[in-house]
Every structure is written in C-alpha cells, then in structure tokens.
Amino acid sequence: MSWYQYTPFGFGDVCNPNNYTLVGNIPPSCLGFDKLCAIQALDAGGVPFITPWLQCEIANALSNHFSSTNVLLKF
C-alpha cells in the first residue's frame, strides 16, 4: 500500500480521495499538531481507495489524538 499526504483544498473532507497526494511507500513527515498528515491505502488511479474501515480508522485517530497503522497525524 502507498502513503498519501492530506492536501486539502478549502474545507478539506478527509474522506474525499481528491484531497490526498501520492507520496510513495514511505510515510511523509509533517509539521503541525494533532491534524491529519497522511493515510496509507490501496491505489485507485493515483488517489487512495478509502474503504469504510479506513474512514473509521481516520475518525478514530482524529478523535483519540493518536496515529494508527494506516493514519498518520501531525505532531
């Protein structure tokens, strides 16, 4: 699976695959605090394939303020 950096435009829905940029097999380093940095997902034509399980993982990481296997938060 590949890593995709969260690069929102405007409001930035975290479940919208178009708000992510493919960065490769190594997770990016992000500056900031307690915000979504990147997700690891299967590729769907250059954008991440965001499954319902990954949506839950993103929501849990953001609400618990902890990164997980497929969700990297900024710290």
PDB file of N, CA, C and O in Angstrom:
ATOM      1  N   MET A   1       0.845  -1.185   0.000  1.00  0.00           N
ATOM      2  CA  MET A   1       0.000   0.000   0.000  1.00  0.00           C
ATOM      3  C   MET A   1       0.883   1.238   0.000  1.00  0.00           C
ATOM      4  O   MET A   1       2.028   1.206   0.451  1.00  0.00           O
ATOM      5  N   SER A   2       0.338   2.305  -0.505  1.00  0.00           N
ATOM      6  CA  SER A   2       1.070   3.565  -0.626  1.00  0.00           C
ATOM      7  C   SER A   2       0.591   4.577   0.404  1.00  0.00           C
ATOM      8  O   SER A   2      -0.501   4.468   0.960  1.00  0.00           O
ATOM      9  N   TRP A   3       1.450   5.565   0.639  1.00  0.00           N
ATOM     10  CA  TRP A   3       1.092   6.675   1.522  1.00  0.00           C
ATOM     11  C   TRP A   3       0.628   7.859   0.693  1.00  0.00           C
ATOM     12  O   TRP A   3       1.170   8.143  -0.375  1.00  0.00           O
ATOM     13  N   TYR A   4      -0.384   8.543   1.204  1.00  0.00           N
ATOM     14  CA  TYR A   4      -0.966   9.730   0.566  1.00  0.00           C
ATOM     15  C   TYR A   4      -1.011  10.847   1.595  1.00  0.00           C
ATOM     16  O   TYR A   4      -1.613  10.699   2.658  1.00  0.00           O
ATOM     17  N   GLN A   5      -0.372  11.964   1.274  1.00  0.00           N
ATOM     18  CA  GLN A   5      -0.390  13.105   2.180  1.00  0.00           C
ATOM     19  C   GLN A   5      -1.704  13.861   2.019  1.00  0.00           C
ATOM     20  O   GLN A   5      -2.191  14.068   0.908  1.00  0.00           O
ATOM     21  N   TYR A   6      -2.251  14.260   3.134  1.00  0.00           N
ATOM     22  CA  TYR A   6      -3.501  15.019   3.141  1.00  0.00           C
ATOM     23  C   TYR A   6      -3.210  16.436   2.692  1.00  0.00           C
ATOM     24  O   TYR A   6      -2.501  17.175   3.375  1.00  0.00           O
ATOM     25  N   THR A   7      -3.752  16.818   1.550  1.00  0.00           N
ATOM     26  CA  THR A   7      -3.513  18.142   0.960  1.00  0.00           C
ATOM     27  C   THR A   7      -4.866  18.742   0.568  1.00  0.00           C
ATOM     28  O   THR A   7      -5.195  18.825  -0.615  1.00  0.00           O
ATOM     29  N   PRO A   8      -5.635  19.153   1.558  1.00  0.00           N
ATOM     30  CA  PRO A   8      -6.996  19.622   1.263  1.00  0.00           C
ATOM     31  C   PRO A   8      -7.013  20.958   0.553  1.00  0.00           C
ATOM     32  O   PRO A   8      -6.089  21.763   0.670  1.00  0.00           O
ATOM     33  N   PHE A   9      -8.080  21.171  -0.181  1.00  0.00           N
ATOM     34  CA  PHE A   9      -8.343  22.455  -0.807  1.00  0.00           C
ATOM     35  C   PHE A   9      -9.628  22.979  -0.190  1.00  0.00           C
ATOM     36  O   PHE A   9     -10.670  22.328  -0.276  1.00  0.00           O
ATOM     37  N   GLY A  10      -9.564  24.131   0.420  1.00  0.00           N
ATOM     38  CA  GLY A  10     -10.751  24.676   1.086  1.00  0.00           C
ATOM     39  C   GLY A  10     -11.041  23.946   2.374  1.00  0.00           C
ATOM     40  O   GLY A  10     -10.152  23.778   3.210  1.00  0.00           O
ATOM     41  N   PHE A  11     -12.290  23.506   2.546  1.00  0.00           N
ATOM     42  CA  PHE A  11     -12.715  22.852   3.785  1.00  0.00           C
ATOM     43  C   PHE A  11     -11.959  21.545   4.008  1.00  0.00           C
ATOM     44  O   PHE A  11     -11.501  21.290   5.122  1.00  0.00           O
ATOM     45  N   GLY A  12     -11.821  20.725   2.992  1.00  0.00           N
ATOM     46  CA  GLY A  12     -10.990  19.537   3.086  1.00  0.00           C
ATOM     47  C   GLY A  12     -11.614  18.335   3.744  1.00  0.00           C
ATOM     48  O   GLY A  12     -11.221  17.969   4.852  1.00  0.00           O
ATOM     49  N   ASP A  13     -12.570  17.714   3.099  1.00  0.00           N
ATOM     50  CA  ASP A  13     -13.183  16.486   3.585  1.00  0.00           C
ATOM     51  C   ASP A  13     -12.129  15.382   3.629  1.00  0.00           C
ATOM     52  O   ASP A  13     -11.532  15.061   2.601  1.00  0.00           O
ATOM     53  N   VAL A  14     -11.889  14.791   4.814  1.00  0.00           N
ATOM     54  CA  VAL A  14     -10.856  13.762   4.953  1.00  0.00           C
ATOM     55  C   VAL A  14     -11.227  12.467   4.241  1.00  0.00           C
ATOM     56  O   VAL A  14     -10.366  11.609   4.045  1.00  0.00           O
ATOM     57  N   CYS A  15     -12.487  12.308   3.851  1.00  0.00           N
ATOM     58  CA  CYS A  15     -12.928  11.095   3.146  1.00  0.00           C
ATOM     59  C   CYS A  15     -12.927  11.260   1.634  1.00  0.00           C
ATOM     60  O   CYS A  15     -13.257  10.318   0.914  1.00  0.00           O
ATOM     61  N   ASN A  16     -12.569  12.424   1.146  1.00  0.00           N
ATOM     62  CA  ASN A  16     -12.528  12.684  -0.288  1.00  0.00           C
ATOM     63  C   ASN A  16     -11.133  12.322  -0.825  1.00  0.00           C
ATOM     64  O   ASN A  16     -10.153  12.973  -0.464  1.00  0.00           O
ATOM     65  N   PRO A  17     -11.031  11.298  -1.678  1.00  0.00           N
ATOM     66  CA  PRO A  17      -9.720  10.888  -2.202  1.00  0.00           C
ATOM     67  C   PRO A  17      -8.973  11.991  -2.941  1.00  0.00           C
ATOM     68  O   PRO A  17      -7.746  11.953  -3.027  1.00  0.00           O
ATOM     69  N   ASN A  18      -9.699  12.977  -3.479  1.00  0.00           N
ATOM     70  CA  ASN A  18      -9.048  14.069  -4.207  1.00  0.00           C
ATOM     71  C   ASN A  18      -8.317  15.043  -3.290  1.00  0.00           C
ATOM     72  O   ASN A  18      -7.615  15.931  -3.775  1.00  0.00           O
ATOM     73  N   ASN A  19      -8.466  14.895  -1.974  1.00  0.00           N
ATOM     74  CA  ASN A  19      -7.765  15.751  -1.016  1.00  0.00           C
ATOM     75  C   ASN A  19      -6.442  15.146  -0.551  1.00  0.00           C
ATOM     76  O   ASN A  19      -5.888  15.554   0.470  1.00  0.00           O
ATOM     77  N   TYR A  20      -5.942  14.170  -1.308  1.00  0.00           N
ATOM     78  CA  TYR A  20      -4.692  13.498  -0.954  1.00  0.00           C
ATOM     79  C   TYR A  20      -3.748  13.484  -2.142  1.00  0.00           C
ATOM     80  O   TYR A  20      -4.179  13.444  -3.294  1.00  0.00           O
ATOM     81  N   THR A  21      -2.437  13.518  -1.846  1.00  0.00           N
ATOM     82  CA  THR A  21      -1.397  13.471  -2.869  1.00  0.00           C
ATOM     83  C   THR A  21      -0.515  12.252  -2.609  1.00  0.00           C
ATOM     84  O   THR A  21      -0.019  12.069  -1.497  1.00  0.00           O
ATOM     85  N   LEU A  22      -0.323  11.430  -3.620  1.00  0.00           N
ATOM     86  CA  LEU A  22       0.511  10.242  -3.509  1.00  0.00           C
ATOM     87  C   LEU A  22       1.945  10.638  -3.200  1.00  0.00           C
ATOM     88  O   LEU A  22       2.525  11.476  -3.891  1.00  0.00           O
ATOM     89  N   VAL A  23       2.525  10.030  -2.149  1.00  0.00           N
ATOM     90  CA  VAL A  23       3.915  10.321  -1.791  1.00  0.00           C
ATOM     91  C   VAL A  23       4.810   9.095  -1.857  1.00  0.00           C
ATOM     92  O   VAL A  23       6.030   9.233  -1.768  1.00  0.00           O
ATOM     93  N   GLY A  24       4.246   7.898  -2.010  1.00  0.00           N
ATOM     94  CA  GLY A  24       5.068   6.698  -2.162  1.00  0.00           C
ATOM     95  C   GLY A  24       4.939   5.722  -1.014  1.00  0.00           C
ATOM     96  O   GLY A  24       3.927   5.690  -0.315  1.00  0.00           O
ATOM     97  N   ASN A  25       5.991   4.916  -0.827  1.00  0.00           N
ATOM     98  CA  ASN A  25       5.946   3.837   0.152  1.00  0.00           C
ATOM     99  C   ASN A  25       6.440   4.216   1.539  1.00  0.00           C
ATOM    100  O   ASN A  25       6.323   3.423   2.474  1.00  0.00           O
ATOM    101  N   ILE A  26       6.983   5.401   1.684  1.00  0.00           N
ATOM    102  CA  ILE A  26       7.497   5.865   2.982  1.00  0.00           C
ATOM    103  C   ILE A  26       6.595   6.975   3.485  1.00  0.00           C
ATOM    104  O   ILE A  26       6.315   7.923   2.751  1.00  0.00           O
ATOM    105  N   PRO A  27       6.130   6.875   4.735  1.00  0.00           N
ATOM    106  CA  PRO A  27       5.244   7.930   5.252  1.00  0.00           C
ATOM    107  C   PRO A  27       5.957   9.282   5.297  1.00  0.00           C
ATOM    108  O   PRO A  27       7.133   9.350   5.654  1.00  0.00           O
ATOM    109  N   PRO A  28       5.261  10.343   4.941  1.00  0.00           N
ATOM    110  CA  PRO A  28       5.880  11.675   4.956  1.00  0.00           C
ATOM    111  C   PRO A  28       6.033  12.191   6.378  1.00  0.00           C
ATOM    112  O   PRO A  28       5.363  11.722   7.298  1.00  0.00           O
ATOM    113  N   SER A  29       6.913  13.151   6.543  1.00  0.00           N
ATOM    114  CA  SER A  29       7.000  13.843   7.831  1.00  0.00           C
ATOM    115  C   SER A  29       6.196  15.135   7.689  1.00  0.00           C
ATOM    116  O   SER A  29       6.307  15.844   6.689  1.00  0.00           O
ATOM    117  N   CYS A  30       5.405  15.422   8.683  1.00  0.00           N
ATOM    118  CA  CYS A  30       4.531  16.589   8.627  1.00  0.00           C
ATOM    119  C   CYS A  30       4.720  17.440   9.866  1.00  0.00           C
ATOM    120  O   CYS A  30       4.904  16.930  10.971  1.00  0.00           O
ATOM    121  N   LEU A  31       4.672  18.722   9.664  1.00  0.00           N
ATOM    122  CA  LEU A  31       4.755  19.645  10.789  1.00  0.00           C
ATOM    123  C   LEU A  31       3.353  20.079  11.177  1.00  0.00           C
ATOM    124  O   LEU A  31       2.448  20.092  10.343  1.00  0.00           O
ATOM    125  N   GLY A  32       3.179  20.425  12.406  1.00  0.00           N
ATOM    126  CA  GLY A  32       1.882  20.847  12.894  1.00  0.00           C
ATOM    127  C   GLY A  32       1.527  20.067  14.138  1.00  0.00           C
ATOM    128  O   GLY A  32       2.373  19.377  14.706  1.00  0.00           O
ATOM    129  N   PHE A  33       0.298  20.169  14.562  1.00  0.00           N
ATOM    130  CA  PHE A  33      -0.106  19.468  15.776  1.00  0.00           C
ATOM    131  C   PHE A  33      -1.512  18.922  15.650  1.00  0.00           C
ATOM    132  O   PHE A  33      -2.452  19.645  15.318  1.00  0.00           O
ATOM    133  N   ASP A  34      -1.641  17.638  15.920  1.00  0.00           N
ATOM    134  CA  ASP A  34      -2.935  16.990  16.089  1.00  0.00           C
ATOM    135  C   ASP A  34      -3.864  17.163  14.886  1.00  0.00           C
ATOM    136  O   ASP A  34      -5.075  17.323  15.044  1.00  0.00           O
ATOM    137  N   LYS A  35      -3.300  17.130  13.711  1.00  0.00           N
ATOM    138  CA  LYS A  35      -4.080  17.216  12.468  1.00  0.00           C
ATOM    139  C   LYS A  35      -3.726  16.012  11.599  1.00  0.00           C
ATOM    140  O   LYS A  35      -2.698  15.370  11.813  1.00  0.00           O
ATOM    141  N   LEU A  36      -4.556  15.714  10.644  1.00  0.00           N
ATOM    142  CA  LEU A  36      -4.278  14.613   9.735  1.00  0.00           C
ATOM    143  C   LEU A  36      -3.098  14.955   8.838  1.00  0.00           C
ATOM    144  O   LEU A  36      -3.061  16.020   8.223  1.00  0.00           O
ATOM    145  N   CYS A  37      -2.146  14.050   8.769  1.00  0.00           N
ATOM    146  CA  CYS A  37      -0.971  14.230   7.920  1.00  0.00           C
ATOM    147  C   CYS A  37      -1.089  13.371   6.668  1.00  0.00           C
ATOM    148  O   CYS A  37      -0.990  13.877   5.550  1.00  0.00           O
ATOM    149  N   ALA A  38      -1.304  12.060   6.857  1.00  0.00           N
ATOM    150  CA  ALA A  38      -1.302  11.143   5.721  1.00  0.00           C
ATOM    151  C   ALA A  38      -2.055   9.859   6.060  1.00  0.00           C
ATOM    152  O   ALA A  38      -2.282   9.532   7.225  1.00  0.00           O
ATOM    153  N   ILE A  39      -2.434   9.143   4.998  1.00  0.00           N
ATOM    154  CA  ILE A  39      -3.049   7.843   5.164  1.00  0.00           C
ATOM    155  C   ILE A  39      -2.323   6.842   4.271  1.00  0.00           C
ATOM    156  O   ILE A  39      -1.710   7.209   3.269  1.00  0.00           O
ATOM    157  N   GLN A  40      -2.404   5.593   4.651  1.00  0.00           N
ATOM    158  CA  GLN A  40      -1.867   4.507   3.844  1.00  0.00           C
ATOM    159  C   GLN A  40      -3.058   3.740   3.279  1.00  0.00           C
ATOM    160  O   GLN A  40      -3.934   3.295   4.020  1.00  0.00           O
ATOM    161  N   ALA A  41      -3.077   3.593   1.962  1.00  0.00           N
ATOM    162  CA  ALA A  41      -4.229   2.962   1.317  1.00  0.00           C
ATOM    163  C   ALA A  41      -3.819   2.330  -0.002  1.00  0.00           C
ATOM    164  O   ALA A  41      -2.731   2.581  -0.521  1.00  0.00           O
ATOM    165  N   LEU A  42      -4.711   1.509  -0.532  1.00  0.00           N
ATOM    166  CA  LEU A  42      -4.517   0.970  -1.863  1.00  0.00           C
ATOM    167  C   LEU A  42      -4.685   2.088  -2.887  1.00  0.00           C
ATOM    168  O   LEU A  42      -5.441   3.034  -2.667  1.00  0.00           O
ATOM    169  N   ASP A  43      -3.978   1.971  -3.997  1.00  0.00           N
ATOM    170  CA  ASP A  43      -4.040   2.992  -5.034  1.00  0.00           C
ATOM    171  C   ASP A  43      -5.256   2.777  -5.934  1.00  0.00           C
ATOM    172  O   ASP A  43      -5.557   1.653  -6.336  1.00  0.00           O
ATOM    173  N   ALA A  44      -5.937   3.860  -6.236  1.00  0.00           N
ATOM    174  CA  ALA A  44      -7.086   3.826  -7.148  1.00  0.00           C
ATOM    175  C   ALA A  44      -6.862   4.865  -8.245  1.00  0.00           C
ATOM    176  O   ALA A  44      -7.589   5.854  -8.332  1.00  0.00           O
ATOM    177  N   GLY A  45      -5.862   4.633  -9.068  1.00  0.00           N
ATOM    178  CA  GLY A  45      -5.568   5.558 -10.163  1.00  0.00           C
ATOM    179  C   GLY A  45      -4.917   6.846  -9.710  1.00  0.00           C
ATOM    180  O   GLY A  45      -5.232   7.916 -10.231  1.00  0.00           O
ATOM    181  N   GLY A  46      -4.011   6.761  -8.745  1.00  0.00           N
ATOM    182  CA  GLY A  46      -3.298   7.945  -8.265  1.00  0.00           C
ATOM    183  C   GLY A  46      -3.918   8.605  -7.052  1.00  0.00           C
ATOM    184  O   GLY A  46      -3.357   9.552  -6.501  1.00  0.00           O
ATOM    185  N   VAL A  47      -5.062   8.115  -6.636  1.00  0.00           N
ATOM    186  CA  VAL A  47      -5.710   8.606  -5.413  1.00  0.00           C
ATOM    187  C   VAL A  47      -5.957   7.401  -4.510  1.00  0.00           C
ATOM    188  O   VAL A  47      -6.018   6.270  -4.991  1.00  0.00           O
ATOM    189  N   PRO A  48      -6.099   7.635  -3.196  1.00  0.00           N
ATOM    190  CA  PRO A  48      -6.304   6.500  -2.298  1.00  0.00           C
ATOM    191  C   PRO A  48      -7.701   5.902  -2.422  1.00  0.00           C
ATOM    192  O   PRO A  48      -8.682   6.613  -2.641  1.00  0.00           O
ATOM    193  N   PHE A  49      -7.769   4.588  -2.279  1.00  0.00           N
ATOM    194  CA  PHE A  49      -9.047   3.895  -2.194  1.00  0.00           C
ATOM    195  C   PHE A  49      -9.427   3.886  -0.722  1.00  0.00           C
ATOM    196  O   PHE A  49      -8.874   3.117   0.064  1.00  0.00           O
ATOM    197  N   ILE A  50     -10.374   4.742  -0.351  1.00  0.00           N
ATOM    198  CA  ILE A  50     -10.751   4.920   1.056  1.00  0.00           C
ATOM    199  C   ILE A  50     -11.951   4.032   1.360  1.00  0.00           C
ATOM    200  O   ILE A  50     -13.084   4.342   0.992  1.00  0.00           O
ATOM    201  N   THR A  51     -11.681   2.930   2.034  1.00  0.00           N
ATOM    202  CA  THR A  51     -12.725   1.976   2.400  1.00  0.00           C
ATOM    203  C   THR A  51     -13.487   2.485   3.624  1.00  0.00           C
ATOM    204  O   THR A  51     -13.022   3.401   4.302  1.00  0.00           O
ATOM    205  N   PRO A  52     -14.643   1.906   3.911  1.00  0.00           N
ATOM    206  CA  PRO A  52     -15.351   2.272   5.148  1.00  0.00           C
ATOM    207  C   PRO A  52     -14.495   2.018   6.393  1.00  0.00           C
ATOM    208  O   PRO A  52     -14.567   2.776   7.360  1.00  0.00           O
ATOM    209  N   TRP A  53     -13.683   0.951   6.369  1.00  0.00           N
ATOM    210  CA  TRP A  53     -12.814   0.656   7.513  1.00  0.00           C
ATOM    211  C   TRP A  53     -11.752   1.737   7.673  1.00  0.00           C
ATOM    212  O   TRP A  53     -11.438   2.137   8.793  1.00  0.00           O
ATOM    213  N   LEU A  54     -11.199   2.210   6.562  1.00  0.00           N
ATOM    214  CA  LEU A  54     -10.207   3.277   6.638  1.00  0.00           C
ATOM    215  C   LEU A  54     -10.857   4.573   7.111  1.00  0.00           C
ATOM    216  O   LEU A  54     -10.242   5.332   7.860  1.00  0.00           O
ATOM    217  N   GLN A  55     -12.094   4.837   6.684  1.00  0.00           N
ATOM    218  CA  GLN A  55     -12.816   6.024   7.171  1.00  0.00           C
ATOM    219  C   GLN A  55     -12.953   5.967   8.694  1.00  0.00           C
ATOM    220  O   GLN A  55     -12.772   6.973   9.380  1.00  0.00           O
ATOM    221  N   CYS A  56     -13.274   4.782   9.214  1.00  0.00           N
ATOM    222  CA  CYS A  56     -13.378   4.624  10.677  1.00  0.00           C
ATOM    223  C   CYS A  56     -12.024   4.822  11.344  1.00  0.00           C
ATOM    224  O   CYS A  56     -11.940   5.435  12.408  1.00  0.00           O
ATOM    225  N   GLU A  57     -10.966   4.307  10.728  1.00  0.00           N
ATOM    226  CA  GLU A  57      -9.629   4.458  11.287  1.00  0.00           C
ATOM    227  C   GLU A  57      -9.213   5.930  11.317  1.00  0.00           C
ATOM    228  O   GLU A  57      -8.599   6.380  12.285  1.00  0.00           O
ATOM    229  N   ILE A  58      -9.542   6.674  10.270  1.00  0.00           N
ATOM    230  CA  ILE A  58      -9.256   8.110  10.241  1.00  0.00           C
ATOM    231  C   ILE A  58     -10.022   8.816  11.364  1.00  0.00           C
ATOM    232  O   ILE A  58      -9.450   9.613  12.108  1.00  0.00           O
ATOM    233  N   ALA A  59     -11.310   8.519  11.477  1.00  0.00           N
ATOM    234  CA  ALA A  59     -12.147   9.152  12.505  1.00  0.00           C
ATOM    235  C   ALA A  59     -11.640   8.819  13.903  1.00  0.00           C
ATOM    236  O   ALA A  59     -11.577   9.697  14.764  1.00  0.00           O
ATOM    237  N   ASN A  60     -11.278   7.559  14.137  1.00  0.00           N
ATOM    238  CA  ASN A  60     -10.775   7.164  15.455  1.00  0.00           C
ATOM    239  C   ASN A  60      -9.454   7.839  15.783  1.00  0.00           C
ATOM    240  O   ASN A  60      -9.253   8.281  16.914  1.00  0.00           O
ATOM    241  N   ALA A  61      -8.549   7.926  14.816  1.00  0.00           N
ATOM    242  CA  ALA A  61      -7.257   8.583  15.048  1.00  0.00           C
ATOM    243  C   ALA A  61      -7.459  10.052  15.403  1.00  0.00           C
ATOM    244  O   ALA A  61      -6.830  10.565  16.328  1.00  0.00           O
ATOM    245  N   LEU A  62      -8.337  10.725  14.666  1.00  0.00           N
ATOM    246  CA  LEU A  62      -8.579  12.150  14.935  1.00  0.00           C
ATOM    247  C   LEU A  62      -9.266  12.367  16.279  1.00  0.00           C
ATOM    248  O   LEU A  62      -8.928  13.310  16.995  1.00  0.00           O
ATOM    249  N   SER A  63     -10.218  11.515  16.633  1.00  0.00           N
ATOM    250  CA  SER A  63     -10.936  11.719  17.894  1.00  0.00           C
ATOM    251  C   SER A  63     -10.109  11.297  19.099  1.00  0.00           C
ATOM    252  O   SER A  63     -10.266  11.858  20.183  1.00  0.00           O
ATOM    253  N   ASN A  64      -9.212  10.296  18.921  1.00  0.00           N
ATOM    254  CA  ASN A  64      -8.379   9.833  20.036  1.00  0.00           C
ATOM    255  C   ASN A  64      -7.026  10.531  20.099  1.00  0.00           C
ATOM    256  O   ASN A  64      -6.278  10.352  21.060  1.00  0.00           O
ATOM    257  N   HIS A  65      -6.708  11.325  19.080  1.00  0.00           N
ATOM    258  CA  HIS A  65      -5.452  12.081  19.014  1.00  0.00           C
ATOM    259  C   HIS A  65      -4.225  11.170  18.989  1.00  0.00           C
ATOM    260  O   HIS A  65      -3.196  11.486  19.586  1.00  0.00           O
ATOM    261  N   PHE A  66      -4.344  10.025  18.288  1.00  0.00           N
ATOM    262  CA  PHE A  66      -3.238   9.088  18.147  1.00  0.00           C
ATOM    263  C   PHE A  66      -3.181   8.579  16.715  1.00  0.00           C
ATOM    264  O   PHE A  66      -4.210   8.279  16.108  1.00  0.00           O
ATOM    265  N   SER A  67      -1.962   8.485  16.180  1.00  0.00           N
ATOM    266  CA  SER A  67      -1.770   7.869  14.877  1.00  0.00           C
ATOM    267  C   SER A  67      -2.062   6.373  14.995  1.00  0.00           C
ATOM    268  O   SER A  67      -2.030   5.806  16.088  1.00  0.00           O
ATOM    269  N   SER A  68      -2.348   5.746  13.854  1.00  0.00           N
ATOM    270  CA  SER A  68      -2.598   4.306  13.831  1.00  0.00           C
ATOM    271  C   SER A  68      -1.810   3.695  12.685  1.00  0.00           C
ATOM    272  O   SER A  68      -0.980   4.365  12.069  1.00  0.00           O
ATOM    273  N   THR A  69      -2.062   2.441  12.401  1.00  0.00           N
ATOM    274  CA  THR A  69      -1.310   1.740  11.363  1.00  0.00           C
ATOM    275  C   THR A  69      -1.392   2.437  10.010  1.00  0.00           C
ATOM    276  O   THR A  69      -0.388   2.547   9.305  1.00  0.00           O
ATOM    277  N   ASN A  70      -2.575   2.906   9.647  1.00  0.00           N
ATOM    278  CA  ASN A  70      -2.779   3.496   8.321  1.00  0.00           C
ATOM    279  C   ASN A  70      -3.092   4.980   8.334  1.00  0.00           C
ATOM    280  O   ASN A  70      -3.387   5.563   7.291  1.00  0.00           O
ATOM    281  N   VAL A  71      -3.030   5.595   9.504  1.00  0.00           N
ATOM    282  CA  VAL A  71      -3.343   7.029   9.631  1.00  0.00           C
ATOM    283  C   VAL A  71      -2.236   7.702  10.426  1.00  0.00           C
ATOM    284  O   VAL A  71      -1.953   7.320  11.562  1.00  0.00           O
ATOM    285  N   LEU A  72      -1.620   8.696   9.827  1.00  0.00           N
ATOM    286  CA  LEU A  72      -0.524   9.426  10.458  1.00  0.00           C
ATOM    287  C   LEU A  72      -1.005  10.846  10.778  1.00  0.00           C
ATOM    288  O   LEU A  72      -1.432  11.585   9.891  1.00  0.00           O
ATOM    289  N   LEU A  73      -0.927  11.210  12.056  1.00  0.00           N
ATOM    290  CA  LEU A  73      -1.274  12.564  12.472  1.00  0.00           C
ATOM    291  C   LEU A  73      -0.012  13.402  12.576  1.00  0.00           C
ATOM    292  O   LEU A  73       1.086  12.873  12.747  1.00  0.00           O
ATOM    293  N   LYS A  74      -0.178  14.711  12.472  1.00  0.00           N
ATOM    294  CA  LYS A  74       0.943  15.651  12.662  1.00  0.00           C
ATOM    295  C   LYS A  74       1.186  15.807  14.155  1.00  0.00           C
ATOM    296  O   LYS A  74       0.247  15.954  14.938  1.00  0.00           O
ATOM    297  N   PHE A  75       2.455  15.773  14.539  1.00  0.00           N
ATOM    298  CA  PHE A  75       2.832  16.029  15.946  1.00  0.00           C
ATOM    299  C   PHE A  75       4.041  16.916  15.995  1.00  0.00           C
ATOM    300  O   PHE A  75       4.517  17.251  17.080  1.00  0.00           O
TER     301      PHE A  75
END
